[in-house]
């Protein structure tokens, strides 16, 4: 009887400790810009600056009202028109002085120092390019939700990387692994153009950022920000789904532990401290 009671007590303590540990993850709002950004879809922290893709006119990308804005890490809007003339830009990745921007059927390459478009890589097959990441070897990956695919870009040449993933959206290179978000979860990419599911997302995935310990920050566009543990379980950090402030493709500063959330129709960027 004593052994049973002791075992029960130990199990209870373990569950309590686990519960307390998980409960520590929360966010505190730091700031939010004025509503002057033209449908911000993605935020990428750079050196002393935040790059914000602006879709412009989501219903008419051919009007080319999209572009990239610049904010300070403290939330001051520096330039709303740093890069202009894009269709409907979304995800971004940086390699050295070059910024790669997914823009419907083009991967736009921006010279950061000059603040000018260097060149564009055009994709065939009526794609709808969405998110971009770069691995440690300088290889760029870009997702295409319209065709359920992802592509690998080396130089100015692209090849099929993944296929058959409905609603594929966010993508992130972490060490030698590639993680993608789809309409139903988080997947780890394999070497045979397929991927293995590691977590379910009831409302689909948009932005994904690694914490650095095997865990992730993940958003569902409709208004949910999650802390996803390495074992696939998740905690809800933020819920804005009943407002006009959506949770699109987030940026994350791991040193400061600050999450930057583009609110899409909210026309602003909000910053949260991860506690």
Secondary structure, 3 states (H helix, E strand, C coil): CHHHHHHHHHHHHHHHHHHHHHHCCCEEEEEECCCCCCCEEEEEECCCCEEEEECCCCCCHHHCCEEEEEECCCCCEEEEEEEEEECCCCCEEEECCEEEEEEECEEEEEECCCCEEEEEEECCCCCCEEEEEECCCCCEEEEEHHHCEEEEEECCEEEEEECCCCCCCCEEEECCEEEEECCCEEEEECCCCCEEEEEECCCCCCCEEECCCCCEEEEECCCEEEEECCCCCEEEEEECCCCCCCCCECEEECCCCEEEEECECCCCEEEEEEC
